[in-house]
Amino acid sequence: MGTTAPTRKASSPPRAAASHAAQPEPVRESPKGDLGISALWVPTFAGAAMAAYSPKAGMAVGCATLVSSVIWKKGWMWWFVGCVILIVALLSYSNKRQGSENETTQTG
């Protein structure tokens, strides 16, 4: 009546971990067109300044930015840029229009 102890398989070191440690990490390169969100501040401020100076041109640029972001399937950041430019242009246009209406009512 021999009782045998349960046999345990000898555990070998995990090969995947050993082979993974021997391989160098791949270098992650970003595509040339991907500059990040910080690069979009320049077109946002430039477009907003142009929209404040010339509201009709700002509306055209804002709409063009939105249309191009749809056609070329850009990310949400380009939608943000187009919306900011368009909103500033609309507010500036409304402000200039109200200012010209006030001048005509005061003189007449």
JOBEL-V349141 format. One line per field, one symbol per residue. phi: phi as a letter, one per 20 degrees, with the letter a starting at -180 (. if undefined). psi: psi as a letter, one per 40 degrees, with the letter a starting at -180 (. if undefined). A space follows every 10 residues. Layout:
phi: ???
psi: ???
This chain:
phi: .eedffedff eeffffffff ffeffffede ffeednfffe ffffffffff fffcffffff ffffffffff felfffffff ffffffffff ffffffffff ffffffee
psi: ghhiihhhih hiihdddddd ddhihihhhi idegeiddee dddddddddd dddgdddddd dddddddddd defiaddddd dddddddddd dddddddddd ddddddd.
